[in-house]
Amino acid sequence: HGGGGASCASAARSRPQTRAPQHMLGPAIRIRTQRILPRRKPRAQVLRRPKTTIARSNMGGQHFIDKDARPYAPEKLKRKPETTITGFLGVDIRAGKVLAVEDFPQMRKPSYKIQVDFGPVVGPLWTSAQVTNYAKEELVGRVVVGTINLGAKKLPTGFVSEFLVMGALNPDGTVRLLDLPQDTLPGSCVM
């Protein structure tokens, strides 16, 4: 092969430059020429309610329900996609005792400001809830269920809602609060 290298080099200079097809390149070159894109996480399936039954206002998450349409009737509620036990256990749901209930006339829909004691670790937190189907006196002292790690939400009135009080929705949208036996300790984990 004496001198073969020189003739190949001179031949390469005389030929026009062309790119080798991708399948002919070595693995190291192929890696350098590939465009690397970040992996996208799969989008979670979003369940939407019909727009004719619920219309959101610009009042920070309040919603208006067409009660005649019965949007929360069990036969109208689709089953949600499966989740993992890890995802479920990431939600901090606790028992709490209602300490105070105040009217909240600044809200468009009848609402209360509710203070609930979630025990020695969490302490008292405030929320706003459309549960005026209960008398204030009926709520004070009641043991309720709250989700406490969804993040605080500042309402347009300036009030900060610190947890979500849990309840079942009647077909017309009326909230029926979940409650626990009176001797349940505030701060107990709900599973």
C-alpha atoms as an extended CHARMM CRD file, in Angstrom:
* protein
*
       191  EXT
         1         1  HSD       CA              0.0000000000        0.0000000000        0.0000000000  PROA      1               0.0000000000
         2         2  GLY       CA              2.9220000000        2.3720000000       -0.3380000000  PROA      2               0.0000000000
         3         3  GLY       CA              1.7970000000        5.8450000000       -1.3860000000  PROA      3               0.0000000000
         4         4  GLY       CA             -1.9030000000        4.9260000000       -1.3460000000  PROA      4               0.0000000000
         5         5  GLY       CA             -2.6330000000        7.4690000000        1.3720000000  PROA      5               0.0000000000
         6         6  ALA       CA             -1.3370000000       10.3600000000       -0.7090000000  PROA      6               0.0000000000
         7         7  SER       CA             -3.3900000000        9.4520000000       -3.7620000000  PROA      7               0.0000000000
         8         8  CYS       CA             -6.5880000000        9.1330000000       -1.6590000000  PROA      8               0.0000000000
         9         9  ALA       CA             -5.9820000000       12.5540000000       -0.1310000000  PROA      9               0.0000000000
        10        10  SER       CA             -5.3900000000       14.1690000000       -3.5280000000  PROA      10              0.0000000000
        11        11  ALA       CA             -8.4640000000       12.4040000000       -4.9480000000  PROA      11              0.0000000000
        12        12  ALA       CA            -10.5730000000       13.6600000000       -2.0560000000  PROA      12              0.0000000000
        13        13  ARG       CA             -9.4030000000       17.2340000000       -2.7650000000  PROA      13              0.0000000000
        14        14  SER       CA            -10.3640000000       16.9880000000       -6.4020000000  PROA      14              0.0000000000
        15        15  ARG       CA            -13.9040000000       15.5620000000       -5.7100000000  PROA      15              0.0000000000
        16        16  PRO       CA            -16.7390000000       17.7840000000       -4.5320000000  PROA      16              0.0000000000
        17        17  GLN       CA            -17.5330000000       17.3340000000       -0.8280000000  PROA      17              0.0000000000
        18        18  THR       CA            -20.6530000000       15.1840000000       -0.1700000000  PROA      18              0.0000000000
        19        19  ARG       CA            -22.0880000000       13.9800000000        3.1160000000  PROA      19              0.0000000000
        20        20  ALA       CA            -22.1310000000       10.2830000000        3.7770000000  PROA      20              0.0000000000
        21        21  PRO       CA            -25.6040000000        8.8160000000        4.3740000000  PROA      21              0.0000000000
        22        22  GLN       CA            -26.5210000000        8.5570000000        8.0700000000  PROA      22              0.0000000000
        23        23  HSD       CA            -26.4050000000        4.7520000000        8.0710000000  PROA      23              0.0000000000
        24        24  MET       CA            -22.7840000000        4.8100000000        6.8910000000  PROA      24              0.0000000000
        25        25  LEU       CA            -21.5450000000        7.0570000000        9.7020000000  PROA      25              0.0000000000
        26        26  GLY       CA            -20.0820000000        5.5320000000       12.8080000000  PROA      26              0.0000000000
        27        27  PRO       CA            -21.9810000000        5.5670000000       16.1040000000  PROA      27              0.0000000000
        28        28  ALA       CA            -19.8970000000        8.4130000000       17.5620000000  PROA      28              0.0000000000
        29        29  ILE       CA            -20.6350000000       10.6430000000       14.5680000000  PROA      29              0.0000000000
        30        30  ARG       CA            -24.3030000000        9.6570000000       14.5600000000  PROA      30              0.0000000000
        31        31  ILE       CA            -24.6480000000       10.7670000000       18.1880000000  PROA      31              0.0000000000
        32        32  ARG       CA            -23.0920000000       14.1240000000       17.3910000000  PROA      32              0.0000000000
        33        33  THR       CA            -25.3830000000       14.7360000000       14.4290000000  PROA      33              0.0000000000
        34        34  GLN       CA            -28.6370000000       13.7810000000       16.1630000000  PROA      34              0.0000000000
        35        35  ARG       CA            -30.7340000000       16.5480000000       17.6680000000  PROA      35              0.0000000000
        36        36  ILE       CA            -31.4250000000       15.6840000000       21.2760000000  PROA      36              0.0000000000
        37        37  LEU       CA            -34.8470000000       16.7770000000       22.5280000000  PROA      37              0.0000000000
        38        38  PRO       CA            -35.9630000000       16.6940000000       26.1530000000  PROA      38              0.0000000000
        39        39  ARG       CA            -38.4680000000       13.9690000000       26.9520000000  PROA      39              0.0000000000
        40        40  ARG       CA            -41.9680000000       15.2220000000       27.3620000000  PROA      40              0.0000000000
        41        41  LYS       CA            -44.0240000000       14.0050000000       30.2490000000  PROA      41              0.0000000000
        42        42  PRO       CA            -47.3360000000       12.5390000000       29.1570000000  PROA      42              0.0000000000
        43        43  ARG       CA            -50.1560000000       15.0230000000       29.6230000000  PROA      43              0.0000000000
        44        44  ALA       CA            -52.6650000000       14.1120000000       32.2730000000  PROA      44              0.0000000000
        45        45  GLN       CA            -56.1620000000       13.4730000000       31.0440000000  PROA      45              0.0000000000
        46        46  VAL       CA            -58.3680000000       16.4020000000       31.9000000000  PROA      46              0.0000000000
        47        47  LEU       CA            -61.9870000000       15.7130000000       32.6340000000  PROA      47              0.0000000000
        48        48  ARG       CA            -64.1860000000       18.6180000000       31.6420000000  PROA      48              0.0000000000
        49        49  ARG       CA            -67.7240000000       19.2820000000       32.7150000000  PROA      49              0.0000000000
        50        50  PRO       CA            -70.1850000000       20.5630000000       30.1130000000  PROA      50              0.0000000000
        51        51  LYS       CA            -69.9730000000       24.3500000000       29.7820000000  PROA      51              0.0000000000
        52        52  THR       CA            -73.7470000000       24.6240000000       29.8640000000  PROA      52              0.0000000000
        53        53  THR       CA            -73.9310000000       23.4330000000       33.4680000000  PROA      53              0.0000000000
        54        54  ILE       CA            -71.0810000000       25.3410000000       35.0900000000  PROA      54              0.0000000000
        55        55  ALA       CA            -69.7580000000       28.7670000000       34.1750000000  PROA      55              0.0000000000
        56        56  ARG       CA            -66.6700000000       30.0970000000       35.9380000000  PROA      56              0.0000000000
        57        57  SER       CA            -66.6080000000       33.7300000000       36.9230000000  PROA      57              0.0000000000
        58        58  ASN       CA            -63.6340000000       36.0010000000       37.3310000000  PROA      58              0.0000000000
        59        59  MET       CA            -64.0820000000       35.8130000000       41.1200000000  PROA      59              0.0000000000
        60        60  GLY       CA            -61.1260000000       33.5650000000       41.8590000000  PROA      60              0.0000000000
        61        61  GLY       CA            -62.5190000000       30.0840000000       41.3110000000  PROA      61              0.0000000000
        62        62  GLN       CA            -66.1270000000       30.6020000000       42.3250000000  PROA      62              0.0000000000
        63        63  HSD       CA            -68.4520000000       28.7290000000       40.0750000000  PROA      63              0.0000000000
        64        64  PHE       CA            -72.1020000000       29.0010000000       39.2750000000  PROA      64              0.0000000000
        65        65  ILE       CA            -74.1810000000       25.8800000000       38.9290000000  PROA      65              0.0000000000
        66        66  ASP       CA            -77.2910000000       25.4060000000       36.8570000000  PROA      66              0.0000000000
        67        67  LYS       CA            -79.1080000000       23.3930000000       39.5190000000  PROA      67              0.0000000000
        68        68  ASP       CA            -81.8260000000       22.2550000000       37.0990000000  PROA      68              0.0000000000
        69        69  ALA       CA            -79.1790000000       20.5330000000       34.9530000000  PROA      69              0.0000000000
        70        70  ARG       CA            -78.0690000000       18.4500000000       37.9910000000  PROA      70              0.0000000000
        71        71  PRO       CA            -74.3850000000       18.4840000000       36.9450000000  PROA      71              0.0000000000
        72        72  TYR       CA            -73.2430000000       16.3410000000       39.8820000000  PROA      72              0.0000000000
        73        73  ALA       CA            -75.7790000000       13.5510000000       39.5120000000  PROA      73              0.0000000000
        74        74  PRO       CA            -73.8550000000       10.2720000000       39.9540000000  PROA      74              0.0000000000
        75        75  GLU       CA            -74.9360000000        8.9980000000       36.5330000000  PROA      75              0.0000000000
        76        76  LYS       CA            -73.2920000000       12.0720000000       34.9030000000  PROA      76              0.0000000000
        77        77  LEU       CA            -69.9260000000       11.7500000000       36.6280000000  PROA      77              0.0000000000
        78        78  LYS       CA            -67.2750000000        9.9370000000       34.6070000000  PROA      78              0.0000000000
        79        79  ARG       CA            -64.8130000000        7.7480000000       36.4180000000  PROA      79              0.0000000000
        80        80  LYS       CA            -61.4120000000        9.4080000000       36.8030000000  PROA      80              0.0000000000
        81        81  PRO       CA            -58.2350000000        7.7390000000       35.5070000000  PROA      81              0.0000000000
        82        82  GLU       CA            -56.3510000000        5.4440000000       37.8750000000  PROA      82              0.0000000000
        83        83  THR       CA            -53.6520000000        6.9250000000       40.0650000000  PROA      83              0.0000000000
        84        84  THR       CA            -50.8970000000        5.3580000000       42.1280000000  PROA      84              0.0000000000
        85        85  ILE       CA            -50.8940000000        4.8090000000       45.8680000000  PROA      85              0.0000000000
        86        86  THR       CA            -47.8870000000        7.1530000000       45.9980000000  PROA      86              0.0000000000
        87        87  GLY       CA            -49.9250000000        9.9040000000       44.3510000000  PROA      87              0.0000000000
        88        88  PHE       CA            -52.8190000000        9.3450000000       46.7110000000  PROA      88              0.0000000000
        89        89  LEU       CA            -50.6150000000        9.2930000000       49.8130000000  PROA      89              0.0000000000
        90        90  GLY       CA            -49.0670000000       12.6010000000       48.6780000000  PROA      90              0.0000000000
        91        91  VAL       CA            -52.3670000000       14.3330000000       49.4940000000  PROA      91              0.0000000000
        92        92  ASP       CA            -52.4660000000       15.3470000000       53.1700000000  PROA      92              0.0000000000
        93        93  ILE       CA            -56.0530000000       14.7520000000       54.3330000000  PROA      93              0.0000000000
        94        94  ARG       CA            -56.6890000000       15.3500000000       58.0330000000  PROA      94              0.0000000000
        95        95  ALA       CA            -59.4310000000       15.5160000000       60.6090000000  PROA      95              0.0000000000
        96        96  GLY       CA            -60.0620000000       18.9090000000       62.1330000000  PROA      96              0.0000000000
        97        97  LYS       CA            -62.4540000000       20.5470000000       64.5990000000  PROA      97              0.0000000000
        98        98  VAL       CA            -64.3280000000       23.6830000000       63.4880000000  PROA      98              0.0000000000
        99        99  LEU       CA            -63.3980000000       26.5700000000       65.8240000000  PROA      99              0.0000000000
       100       100  ALA       CA            -65.1590000000       29.5290000000       64.2010000000  PROA      100             0.0000000000
       101       101  VAL       CA            -67.5790000000       30.3110000000       61.3710000000  PROA      101             0.0000000000
       102       102  GLU       CA            -68.1070000000       33.8120000000       59.9780000000  PROA      102             0.0000000000
       103       103  ASP       CA            -70.3240000000       35.1830000000       57.2340000000  PROA      103             0.0000000000
       104       104  PHE       CA            -68.4560000000       36.1350000000       54.0620000000  PROA      104             0.0000000000
       105       105  PRO       CA            -70.6950000000       38.7450000000       52.3880000000  PROA      105             0.0000000000
       106       106  GLN       CA            -67.9770000000       39.9250000000       49.9620000000  PROA      106             0.0000000000
       107       107  MET       CA            -68.3580000000       36.7330000000       47.9280000000  PROA      107             0.0000000000
       108       108  ARG       CA            -70.9400000000       36.5800000000       45.1530000000  PROA      108             0.0000000000
       109       109  LYS       CA            -72.2340000000       33.2000000000       46.2480000000  PROA      109             0.0000000000
       110       110  PRO       CA            -73.2890000000       32.7550000000       49.8780000000  PROA      110             0.0000000000
       111       111  SER       CA            -70.1890000000       31.5550000000       51.7400000000  PROA      111             0.0000000000
       112       112  TYR       CA            -68.6400000000       31.2190000000       55.1520000000  PROA      112             0.0000000000
       113       113  LYS       CA            -65.1040000000       31.7850000000       56.4280000000  PROA      113             0.0000000000
       114       114  ILE       CA            -64.3230000000       28.7110000000       58.5060000000  PROA      114             0.0000000000
       115       115  GLN       CA            -61.4530000000       28.2160000000       60.9600000000  PROA      115             0.0000000000
       116       116  VAL       CA            -60.5220000000       24.6020000000       61.6850000000  PROA      116             0.0000000000
       117       117  ASP       CA            -57.9880000000       23.2530000000       64.2090000000  PROA      117             0.0000000000
       118       118  PHE       CA            -55.8980000000       20.4770000000       62.6360000000  PROA      118             0.0000000000
       119       119  GLY       CA            -54.0800000000       19.4790000000       65.8200000000  PROA      119             0.0000000000
       120       120  PRO       CA            -50.7020000000       20.1390000000       67.4350000000  PROA      120             0.0000000000
       121       121  VAL       CA            -48.5310000000       19.8430000000       64.3000000000  PROA      121             0.0000000000
       122       122  VAL       CA            -50.6020000000       21.8690000000       61.8090000000  PROA      122             0.0000000000
       123       123  GLY       CA            -52.6950000000       24.0940000000       64.0640000000  PROA      123             0.0000000000
       124       124  PRO       CA            -55.6350000000       26.2640000000       63.0030000000  PROA      124             0.0000000000
       125       125  LEU       CA            -56.2190000000       27.0840000000       59.3310000000  PROA      125             0.0000000000
       126       126  TRP       CA            -58.8570000000       29.1800000000       57.5370000000  PROA      126             0.0000000000
       127       127  THR       CA            -60.8990000000       28.3850000000       54.4460000000  PROA      127             0.0000000000
       128       128  SER       CA            -63.8520000000       29.7720000000       52.5500000000  PROA      128             0.0000000000
       129       129  ALA       CA            -66.6560000000       27.3960000000       51.6630000000  PROA      129             0.0000000000
       130       130  GLN       CA            -70.0690000000       27.5750000000       50.0420000000  PROA      130             0.0000000000
       131       131  VAL       CA            -71.7470000000       25.5860000000       52.8060000000  PROA      131             0.0000000000
       132       132  THR       CA            -74.4510000000       28.0060000000       53.9110000000  PROA      132             0.0000000000
       133       133  ASN       CA            -76.9040000000       25.1070000000       53.7670000000  PROA      133             0.0000000000
       134       134  TYR       CA            -75.5890000000       24.5480000000       57.3400000000  PROA      134             0.0000000000
       135       135  ALA       CA            -76.2840000000       26.9870000000       60.1800000000  PROA      135             0.0000000000
       136       136  LYS       CA            -73.0990000000       28.4930000000       61.6640000000  PROA      136             0.0000000000
       137       137  GLU       CA            -73.9990000000       27.0490000000       65.0800000000  PROA      137             0.0000000000
       138       138  GLU       CA            -74.3150000000       23.6070000000       63.4770000000  PROA      138             0.0000000000
       139       139  LEU       CA            -70.7340000000       23.7940000000       62.1850000000  PROA      139             0.0000000000
       140       140  VAL       CA            -68.8760000000       25.0310000000       65.2750000000  PROA      140             0.0000000000
       141       141  GLY       CA            -67.4590000000       22.0420000000       67.1470000000  PROA      141             0.0000000000
       142       142  ARG       CA            -68.0690000000       19.6660000000       64.2260000000  PROA      142             0.0000000000
       143       143  VAL       CA            -65.2110000000       17.3330000000       63.1940000000  PROA      143             0.0000000000
       144       144  VAL       CA            -64.6230000000       17.7750000000       59.4580000000  PROA      144             0.0000000000
       145       145  VAL       CA            -62.2220000000       16.4710000000       56.8090000000  PROA      145             0.0000000000
       146       146  GLY       CA            -59.7440000000       18.8500000000       55.1360000000  PROA      146             0.0000000000
       147       147  THR       CA            -57.0390000000       18.6190000000       52.4950000000  PROA      147             0.0000000000
       148       148  ILE       CA            -54.2510000000       20.7950000000       53.8430000000  PROA      148             0.0000000000
       149       149  ASN       CA            -51.4030000000       20.6200000000       51.3110000000  PROA      149             0.0000000000
       150       150  LEU       CA            -52.9610000000       22.0240000000       48.1280000000  PROA      150             0.0000000000
       151       151  GLY       CA            -51.3750000000       25.4160000000       48.7100000000  PROA      151             0.0000000000
       152       152  ALA       CA            -52.9190000000       28.6390000000       49.9650000000  PROA      152             0.0000000000
       153       153  LYS       CA            -55.1930000000       30.5350000000       47.6030000000  PROA      153             0.0000000000
       154       154  LYS       CA            -55.6930000000       34.2840000000       47.8230000000  PROA      154             0.0000000000
       155       155  LEU       CA            -59.2380000000       35.2460000000       46.8830000000  PROA      155             0.0000000000
       156       156  PRO       CA            -60.0380000000       38.5510000000       45.1500000000  PROA      156             0.0000000000
       157       157  THR       CA            -61.3520000000       39.8610000000       48.4740000000  PROA      157             0.0000000000
       158       158  GLY       CA            -57.8440000000       39.4730000000       49.9650000000  PROA      158             0.0000000000
       159       159  PHE       CA            -58.8500000000       36.5330000000       52.1620000000  PROA      159             0.0000000000
       160       160  VAL       CA            -56.4030000000       33.6030000000       52.0280000000  PROA      160             0.0000000000
       161       161  SER       CA            -57.9450000000       30.1290000000       51.9170000000  PROA      161             0.0000000000
       162       162  GLU       CA            -55.4270000000       27.6860000000       53.4130000000  PROA      162             0.0000000000
       163       163  PHE       CA            -57.1190000000       24.3130000000       52.9080000000  PROA      163             0.0000000000
       164       164  LEU       CA            -60.0020000000       22.5750000000       51.1660000000  PROA      164             0.0000000000
       165       165  VAL       CA            -62.8530000000       21.3680000000       53.3350000000  PROA      165             0.0000000000
       166       166  MET       CA            -64.0920000000       18.0460000000       51.9380000000  PROA      166             0.0000000000
       167       167  GLY       CA            -67.6630000000       17.2330000000       51.0830000000  PROA      167             0.0000000000
       168       168  ALA       CA            -69.8750000000       15.2610000000       48.7480000000  PROA      168             0.0000000000
       169       169  LEU       CA            -71.7980000000       17.1490000000       46.0840000000  PROA      169             0.0000000000
       170       170  ASN       CA            -75.5120000000       16.5580000000       45.7330000000  PROA      170             0.0000000000
       171       171  PRO       CA            -76.7350000000       16.4430000000       42.1220000000  PROA      171             0.0000000000
       172       172  ASP       CA            -77.6890000000       20.1450000000       42.3130000000  PROA      172             0.0000000000
       173       173  GLY       CA            -74.2200000000       21.1360000000       43.6250000000  PROA      173             0.0000000000
       174       174  THR       CA            -75.1390000000       21.5060000000       47.3040000000  PROA      174             0.0000000000
       175       175  VAL       CA            -72.1760000000       20.5020000000       49.4760000000  PROA      175             0.0000000000
       176       176  ARG       CA            -72.7160000000       17.8280000000       52.1470000000  PROA      176             0.0000000000
       177       177  LEU       CA            -69.6670000000       18.0380000000       54.4210000000  PROA      177             0.0000000000
       178       178  LEU       CA            -67.8160000000       14.8600000000       55.2820000000  PROA      178             0.0000000000
       179       179  ASP       CA            -67.7310000000       14.4700000000       59.0220000000  PROA      179             0.0000000000
       180       180  LEU       CA            -66.1530000000       12.0980000000       61.4670000000  PROA      180             0.0000000000
       181       181  PRO       CA            -67.1060000000       10.8680000000       64.9520000000  PROA      181             0.0000000000
       182       182  GLN       CA            -66.8150000000       13.6320000000       67.5670000000  PROA      182             0.0000000000
       183       183  ASP       CA            -64.0520000000       11.7920000000       69.4550000000  PROA      183             0.0000000000
       184       184  THR       CA            -61.6950000000       11.8360000000       66.4240000000  PROA      184             0.0000000000
       185       185  LEU       CA            -58.5320000000       13.7140000000       67.3960000000  PROA      185             0.0000000000
       186       186  PRO       CA            -57.7640000000       16.9060000000       65.4150000000  PROA      186             0.0000000000
       187       187  GLY       CA            -54.8300000000       16.2770000000       63.0760000000  PROA      187             0.0000000000
       188       188  SER       CA            -55.6080000000       12.5780000000       62.5840000000  PROA      188             0.0000000000
       189       189  CYS       CA            -54.7110000000       11.3180000000       59.1170000000  PROA      189             0.0000000000
       190       190  VAL       CA            -57.6540000000       10.3880000000       56.8850000000  PROA      190             0.0000000000
       191       191  MET       CA            -57.0500000000        7.5480000000       54.4290000000  PROA      191             0.0000000000
